[in-house]
Amino acid sequence: MTLALFLVVLLGTMSIGVPIAFALLLCGVALMFQLDMFDSQIVAQNLLNGADSFPLMAVPFFMLAGEIMNTGGLSKRIVNVAMAMVGHVKGGLGYVAILASVILASLSGSAVADAAALSALLVPMMTAAGHDKARSCGLVAAGGIIAPIIPPSIGFIIFGVASGLSISKLFMAGIVPGALMGLALVITWWWCVRSEDVTPPPRKSTREILRTLLDGSWALALPGIIIFGLKFGIFTPTEAAVVAAVYSFIVAVFVYRELPLRNIFKVVTSAAQTTATVMFLVAAALVSAWMITVADLPGQLTDLLAPFLDSPMLLMTIIVLIVLAVGCAMDMTPIILILTPVLLPVVKEAGIDPIYFGVVFMMTLVLGLITPPVGTVLNVVGGVGRINMGDLVKGLAPFLLAQILLLVLFILFPALITVPAKFLS
């Protein structure tokens, strides 16, 4: 009964246009009334506790770092480095988009920010070179969703807070799957452009490549600093976010000199607005999460999924299908906050490694970012690239299929995630 009430209130309020944060609050209140334990002080206390989290301090700083990178010239230089390295091969601009996506993913952790930056920089170049516009936009969108998988991932930070798992271990576990997502796009792009008659840009001279690498070295150093610091315990993920923001600021203002001091307020304001939305959503979700625990919704779901607990692979398949379906109608962050406290106890009961589950769960969620109708990244790329949504979905299809097949491999062979994760951690 409580599980049904939770779903009815959540879906009902969302269907009439109530913002998700308020819908989550109403879910918690509805469960309180159903259990005859409503207390406004409990709502207020959990709302405050939801935002009062040291790990969540990483979110505003990574948001700020992403804004600084895009406005301060770091993202542009990453694209220039990728262009110098692989731009001259057949379909080279596509490989540039993929390589730049992977590198930018290790800088900002935001799929929307990376996709917006690459759409503005690369789609006009790819279209002018003769590549199909829909396919080019589809590739950029598919590359953008690598950001929540490769550290520093804002999605993993929120998942770590919601689940109580080590964010550092989640970061390390996401490195290999994120790289494999990039490899899947490389193979798919090669297949798509093998019959295209597009002349690639001329090969850069060794001197030009070295000059580009030297110019981009300040931007390229940041992923190494973050991963090295996390691997050897020099700083926590939250402190890594501060390092990323301060480093990006210094490079953008004093090294590249593309971020005038008069624009700092605008950059900080933009990051603050995005952060406020995420933090209020997290705070509201804790009210529902607390009531989910009190009402024993995980126990009810465990009873429903009891026939599958003896088969971890089948259970993961069912969970992935559920998350894929939900991801088509809801954004990534609220899904993490709603489903994590419900699904994680079931996963533990089945003996599935929680870190492995977190990576598969996150990869399933990011697919929702490029599936209509909600698909945030899909809408951003469509808007920046000025392309019809129907055409964009057609161009995206082969890359989306490649990522789904990779997800299937992760379910069939968990060692692809667990073995590298244990080694890196």
MOGI-V766520 format. One record per residue. N is the residue number from 0. RES is the residue in one small letter. SS is DSSP state (helix for helix, strand for strand, loop for the rest). PHI is phi as a letter, one per 40 degrees, with the letter a starting at -180 (999 if undefined). PSI is psi in radians with two decimals (NA if undefined). Layout:
n: [N & N]
res: [RES & RES]
ss: [SS & SS]
phi: [PHI & PHI]
psi: [PSI & PSI]
//
This chain:
n: [0 & 1 & 2 & 3 & 4 & 5 & 6 & 7 & 8 & 9 & 10 & 11 & 12 & 13 & 14 & 15 & 16 & 17 & 18 & 19 & 20 & 21 & 22 & 23 & 24 & 25 & 26 & 27 & 28 & 29 & 30 & 31 & 32 & 33 & 34 & 35 & 36 & 37 & 38 & 39 & 40 & 41 & 42 & 43 & 44 & 45 & 46 & 47 & 48 & 49 & 50 & 51 & 52 & 53 & 54 & 55 & 56 & 57 & 58 & 59 & 60 & 61 & 62 & 63 & 64 & 65 & 66 & 67 & 68 & 69 & 70 & 71 & 72 & 73 & 74 & 75 & 76 & 77 & 78 & 79 & 80 & 81 & 82 & 83 & 84 & 85 & 86 & 87 & 88 & 89 & 90 & 91 & 92 & 93 & 94 & 95 & 96 & 97 & 98 & 99 & 100 & 101 & 102 & 103 & 104 & 105 & 106 & 107 & 108 & 109 & 110 & 111 & 112 & 113 & 114 & 115 & 116 & 117 & 118 & 119 & 120 & 121 & 122 & 123 & 124 & 125 & 126 & 127 & 128 & 129 & 130 & 131 & 132 & 133 & 134 & 135 & 136 & 137 & 138 & 139 & 140 & 141 & 142 & 143 & 144 & 145 & 146 & 147 & 148 & 149 & 150 & 151 & 152 & 153 & 154 & 155 & 156 & 157 & 158 & 159 & 160 & 161 & 162 & 163 & 164 & 165 & 166 & 167 & 168 & 169 & 170 & 171 & 172 & 173 & 174 & 175 & 176 & 177 & 178 & 179 & 180 & 181 & 182 & 183 & 184 & 185 & 186 & 187 & 188 & 189 & 190 & 191 & 192 & 193 & 194 & 195 & 196 & 197 & 198 & 199 & 200 & 201 & 202 & 203 & 204 & 205 & 206 & 207 & 208 & 209 & 210 & 211 & 212 & 213 & 214 & 215 & 216 & 217 & 218 & 219 & 220 & 221 & 222 & 223 & 224 & 225 & 226 & 227 & 228 & 229 & 230 & 231 & 232 & 233 & 234 & 235 & 236 & 237 & 238 & 239 & 240 & 241 & 242 & 243 & 244 & 245 & 246 & 247 & 248 & 249 & 250 & 251 & 252 & 253 & 254 & 255 & 256 & 257 & 258 & 259 & 260 & 261 & 262 & 263 & 264 & 265 & 266 & 267 & 268 & 269 & 270 & 271 & 272 & 273 & 274 & 275 & 276 & 277 & 278 & 279 & 280 & 281 & 282 & 283 & 284 & 285 & 286 & 287 & 288 & 289 & 290 & 291 & 292 & 293 & 294 & 295 & 296 & 297 & 298 & 299 & 300 & 301 & 302 & 303 & 304 & 305 & 306 & 307 & 308 & 309 & 310 & 311 & 312 & 313 & 314 & 315 & 316 & 317 & 318 & 319 & 320 & 321 & 322 & 323 & 324 & 325 & 326 & 327 & 328 & 329 & 330 & 331 & 332 & 333 & 334 & 335 & 336 & 337 & 338 & 339 & 340 & 341 & 342 & 343 & 344 & 345 & 346 & 347 & 348 & 349 & 350 & 351 & 352 & 353 & 354 & 355 & 356 & 357 & 358 & 359 & 360 & 361 & 362 & 363 & 364 & 365 & 366 & 367 & 368 & 369 & 370 & 371 & 372 & 373 & 374 & 375 & 376 & 377 & 378 & 379 & 380 & 381 & 382 & 383 & 384 & 385 & 386 & 387 & 388 & 389 & 390 & 391 & 392 & 393 & 394 & 395 & 396 & 397 & 398 & 399 & 400 & 401 & 402 & 403 & 404 & 405 & 406 & 407 & 408 & 409 & 410 & 411 & 412 & 413 & 414 & 415 & 416 & 417 & 418 & 419 & 420 & 421 & 422 & 423 & 424]
res: [m & t & l & a & l & f & l & v & v & l & l & g & t & m & s & i & g & v & p & i & a & f & a & l & l & l & c & g & v & a & l & m & f & q & l & d & m & f & d & s & q & i & v & a & q & n & l & l & n & g & a & d & s & f & p & l & m & a & v & p & f & f & m & l & a & g & e & i & m & n & t & g & g & l & s & k & r & i & v & n & v & a & m & a & m & v & g & h & v & k & g & g & l & g & y & v & a & i & l & a & s & v & i & l & a & s & l & s & g & s & a & v & a & d & a & a & a & l & s & a & l & l & v & p & m & m & t & a & a & g & h & d & k & a & r & s & c & g & l & v & a & a & g & g & i & i & a & p & i & i & p & p & s & i & g & f & i & i & f & g & v & a & s & g & l & s & i & s & k & l & f & m & a & g & i & v & p & g & a & l & m & g & l & a & l & v & i & t & w & w & w & c & v & r & s & e & d & v & t & p & p & p & r & k & s & t & r & e & i & l & r & t & l & l & d & g & s & w & a & l & a & l & p & g & i & i & i & f & g & l & k & f & g & i & f & t & p & t & e & a & a & v & v & a & a & v & y & s & f & i & v & a & v & f & v & y & r & e & l & p & l & r & n & i & f & k & v & v & t & s & a & a & q & t & t & a & t & v & m & f & l & v & a & a & a & l & v & s & a & w & m & i & t & v & a & d & l & p & g & q & l & t & d & l & l & a & p & f & l & d & s & p & m & l & l & m & t & i & i & v & l & i & v & l & a & v & g & c & a & m & d & m & t & p & i & i & l & i & l & t & p & v & l & l & p & v & v & k & e & a & g & i & d & p & i & y & f & g & v & v & f & m & m & t & l & v & l & g & l & i & t & p & p & v & g & t & v & l & n & v & v & g & g & v & g & r & i & n & m & g & d & l & v & k & g & l & a & p & f & l & l & a & q & i & l & l & l & v & l & f & i & l & f & p & a & l & i & t & v & p & a & k & f & l & s]
ss: [loop & helix & helix & helix & helix & helix & helix & helix & helix & helix & helix & helix & helix & helix & helix & loop & loop & loop & loop & helix & helix & helix & helix & helix & helix & helix & helix & helix & helix & helix & helix & helix & helix & helix & loop & loop & loop & loop & loop & helix & helix & helix & helix & helix & helix & helix & helix & helix & helix & helix & helix & loop & loop & loop & loop & loop & helix & helix & helix & helix & helix & helix & helix & helix & helix & helix & helix & helix & helix & helix & helix & loop & loop & helix & helix & helix & helix & helix & helix & helix & helix & helix & helix & helix & helix & helix & loop & loop & loop & loop & loop & helix & helix & helix & helix & helix & helix & helix & helix & helix & helix & helix & helix & helix & helix & helix & helix & helix & loop & loop & helix & helix & helix & helix & helix & helix & helix & helix & helix & helix & helix & helix & helix & helix & helix & helix & helix & helix & helix & loop & loop & loop & helix & helix & helix & helix & helix & helix & helix & helix & helix & helix & helix & helix & loop & loop & loop & loop & loop & loop & loop & loop & loop & helix & helix & helix & helix & helix & helix & helix & helix & helix & helix & loop & loop & loop & helix & helix & helix & helix & helix & helix & helix & helix & helix & helix & helix & helix & helix & helix & helix & helix & helix & helix & helix & helix & helix & helix & helix & helix & helix & helix & helix & loop & loop & loop & loop & loop & loop & loop & loop & loop & loop & loop & loop & helix & helix & helix & helix & helix & helix & helix & helix & helix & helix & helix & helix & helix & helix & helix & helix & helix & helix & helix & helix & helix & helix & helix & helix & helix & helix & loop & loop & loop & loop & loop & helix & helix & helix & helix & helix & helix & helix & helix & helix & helix & helix & helix & helix & helix & helix & helix & helix & helix & helix & loop & loop & loop & loop & loop & helix & helix & helix & helix & helix & helix & helix & helix & helix & helix & helix & helix & helix & helix & helix & helix & helix & helix & helix & helix & helix & helix & helix & helix & helix & helix & helix & helix & helix & helix & helix & helix & helix & helix & loop & loop & helix & helix & helix & helix & helix & helix & helix & helix & loop & helix & helix & helix & loop & loop & loop & helix & helix & helix & helix & helix & helix & helix & helix & helix & helix & helix & helix & helix & helix & helix & helix & loop & loop & loop & loop & helix & helix & helix & helix & helix & helix & helix & helix & helix & helix & helix & helix & helix & helix & helix & helix & helix & helix & loop & loop & loop & loop & helix & helix & helix & helix & helix & helix & helix & helix & helix & helix & helix & helix & helix & helix & helix & loop & loop & loop & loop & loop & loop & loop & helix & helix & helix & helix & helix & helix & helix & helix & helix & helix & loop & loop & loop & helix & helix & helix & helix & helix & helix & helix & helix & helix & helix & helix & helix & helix & helix & helix & helix & helix & helix & helix & helix & helix & helix & helix & helix & loop & loop & helix & helix & helix & helix & helix & helix & helix & helix & helix & helix & loop]
phi: [999 & c & c & c & c & d & c & c & c & c & c & c & c & c & c & c & g & c & d & c & d & c & c & c & c & c & c & c & c & c & c & c & c & c & c & f & a & c & a & c & c & c & c & c & c & c & c & c & c & c & c & c & a & c & d & c & c & c & c & c & c & c & d & c & d & c & c & c & c & c & c & b & g & c & c & c & c & c & c & c & c & c & c & c & c & b & c & c & c & c & g & d & c & c & c & c & c & c & c & c & c & c & c & c & c & c & b & b & g & b & c & c & c & c & c & c & c & c & c & c & c & b & d & c & c & c & c & c & c & h & c & c & c & c & c & c & c & c & c & c & c & c & c & c & c & c & d & c & b & c & c & c & b & c & c & c & c & c & c & c & c & c & b & g & c & c & c & c & c & c & d & c & c & c & c & c & d & c & c & c & c & c & c & c & c & c & c & c & c & d & c & c & b & c & b & c & b & b & c & c & c & c & c & c & c & d & c & c & c & c & c & c & c & c & c & c & c & c & c & c & c & c & d & c & c & c & c & c & c & c & c & b & g & c & a & c & d & c & c & c & c & c & d & c & c & c & c & c & c & c & c & c & c & b & c & c & f & b & b & c & c & c & c & c & d & c & c & c & c & c & c & c & c & c & c & d & c & c & c & c & c & c & c & c & c & c & c & c & c & c & c & d & c & c & c & f & c & d & c & c & c & d & c & c & c & d & c & b & c & c & b & d & c & c & c & c & c & c & c & c & c & c & c & d & c & c & c & c & b & a & c & c & c & c & c & d & c & c & c & d & c & c & c & d & c & c & c & c & c & c & g & c & d & c & c & c & d & c & c & c & d & c & c & c & c & c & c & c & c & b & b & c & c & c & e & d & c & d & c & c & c & c & c & c & c & f & b & c & c & c & c & c & c & c & c & c & d & c & c & c & c & c & c & c & c & c & c & c & c & c & c & c & b & d & c & c & b & c & c & c & c & c & c & c & c]
psi: [-0.80 & -0.66 & -0.76 & -0.72 & -0.75 & -0.83 & -0.71 & -0.81 & -0.78 & -0.94 & -0.63 & -0.82 & -0.67 & -0.64 & -0.42 & 0.19 & 0.23 & 2.28 & 2.56 & -0.68 & -0.78 & -0.56 & -0.69 & -0.69 & -0.78 & -0.61 & -0.80 & -0.76 & -0.72 & -0.73 & -0.62 & -0.81 & -0.69 & -0.61 & 0.08 & 0.86 & 0.55 & 2.34 & 2.03 & -0.50 & -0.61 & -0.72 & -0.85 & -0.73 & -0.78 & -0.57 & -0.74 & -0.74 & -0.51 & -0.60 & -0.25 & 1.32 & 2.21 & -0.81 & -0.57 & -0.26 & -0.32 & -0.52 & -0.95 & -0.61 & -0.66 & -0.65 & -0.79 & -0.73 & -0.74 & -0.75 & -0.76 & -0.72 & -0.73 & -0.57 & -0.31 & 0.14 & -0.09 & -0.78 & -0.72 & -0.67 & -0.51 & -0.76 & -0.70 & -0.70 & -0.80 & -0.67 & -0.72 & -0.57 & -0.80 & 0.08 & -0.38 & -0.22 & 2.90 & 2.24 & 0.40 & -0.64 & -0.55 & -0.75 & -0.58 & -0.79 & -0.73 & -0.83 & -0.74 & -0.63 & -0.78 & -0.76 & -0.78 & -0.57 & -0.59 & 0.06 & -0.78 & -0.64 & 0.13 & 2.04 & -0.74 & -0.78 & -0.77 & -0.78 & -0.69 & -0.76 & -0.80 & -0.57 & -0.78 & -0.61 & -0.74 & -0.59 & -0.79 & -0.66 & -0.73 & -0.69 & -0.75 & -0.53 & -0.24 & 0.02 & 2.61 & 2.27 & -0.74 & -0.74 & -0.65 & -0.81 & -0.69 & -0.69 & -0.77 & -0.73 & -0.78 & -0.57 & -0.54 & -0.56 & 0.02 & -0.45 & -0.73 & -0.05 & -0.79 & 2.37 & 2.56 & 2.04 & 2.11 & -0.62 & -0.75 & -0.56 & -0.83 & -0.72 & -0.71 & -0.70 & -0.75 & -0.52 & -0.35 & 0.16 & 2.81 & 2.10 & -0.64 & -0.75 & -0.65 & -0.73 & -0.87 & -0.64 & -0.36 & -0.17 & -0.95 & -0.84 & -0.67 & -0.71 & -0.67 & -0.57 & -0.73 & -0.72 & -0.70 & -0.67 & -0.65 & -0.83 & -0.75 & -0.74 & -0.73 & -0.73 & -0.69 & -0.62 & 0.06 & -0.48 & 0.03 & 2.54 & 1.27 & 2.18 & 2.10 & 2.81 & 2.72 & 2.66 & 2.38 & 2.56 & 2.81 & -0.69 & -0.72 & -0.69 & -0.80 & -0.69 & -0.73 & -0.75 & -0.71 & -0.74 & -0.63 & 0.02 & -0.58 & -0.69 & -0.70 & -0.39 & -0.44 & -0.82 & -0.70 & -0.71 & -0.78 & -0.88 & -0.73 & -0.77 & -0.68 & -0.74 & -0.73 & 0.23 & 0.41 & -0.65 & 2.82 & 2.93 & -0.64 & -0.78 & -0.56 & -0.63 & -0.71 & -0.75 & -0.80 & -0.75 & -0.80 & -0.76 & -0.81 & -0.71 & -0.82 & -0.78 & -0.79 & -0.65 & -0.77 & -0.40 & -1.06 & -0.44 & 0.68 & 0.00 & 1.63 & 2.59 & -0.49 & -0.32 & -0.05 & -0.76 & -0.73 & -0.72 & -0.80 & -0.69 & -0.76 & -0.78 & -0.66 & -0.69 & -0.78 & -0.73 & -0.73 & -0.72 & -0.81 & -0.78 & -0.68 & -0.63 & -0.77 & -0.77 & -0.78 & -0.61 & -0.50 & -0.53 & -0.83 & -0.70 & -0.70 & -0.75 & -0.54 & -0.72 & -0.81 & -0.71 & -0.06 & 0.74 & -0.65 & -0.65 & -0.69 & -0.71 & -0.65 & -0.72 & -0.68 & -0.64 & 0.14 & -0.67 & -0.31 & -0.02 & -0.44 & -0.15 & 1.53 & -0.65 & -0.77 & -0.70 & -0.76 & -0.65 & -0.78 & -0.76 & -0.76 & -0.74 & -0.70 & -0.82 & -0.68 & -0.76 & -0.77 & -0.64 & -0.38 & -0.32 & -0.08 & 2.65 & 2.91 & -0.84 & -0.87 & -0.56 & -0.73 & -0.83 & -0.55 & -0.82 & -0.45 & -0.89 & -0.31 & -0.75 & -0.57 & -0.75 & -0.61 & -0.76 & -0.77 & -0.68 & -0.57 & -0.05 & 0.36 & 2.39 & 2.10 & -0.60 & -0.75 & -0.79 & -0.72 & -0.71 & -0.81 & -0.74 & -0.80 & -0.70 & -0.63 & -0.72 & -0.70 & -0.43 & -0.53 & -0.37 & -0.28 & 0.37 & 2.35 & 2.81 & -0.35 & -0.80 & 1.54 & -0.85 & -0.70 & -0.78 & -0.64 & -0.82 & -0.71 & -0.67 & -0.82 & -0.71 & -0.15 & 1.10 & 2.54 & 2.40 & -0.65 & -0.75 & -0.69 & -0.73 & -0.69 & -0.74 & -0.53 & -0.48 & -0.88 & -0.59 & -0.64 & -0.73 & -0.70 & -0.71 & -0.60 & -0.73 & -0.65 & -0.69 & -0.70 & -0.72 & -0.67 & -0.59 & -0.72 & -0.60 & 1.40 & -0.42 & -0.40 & -0.43 & -0.82 & -0.70 & -0.91 & -0.61 & -0.76 & -0.67 & -0.80 & -0.49 & NA]
//
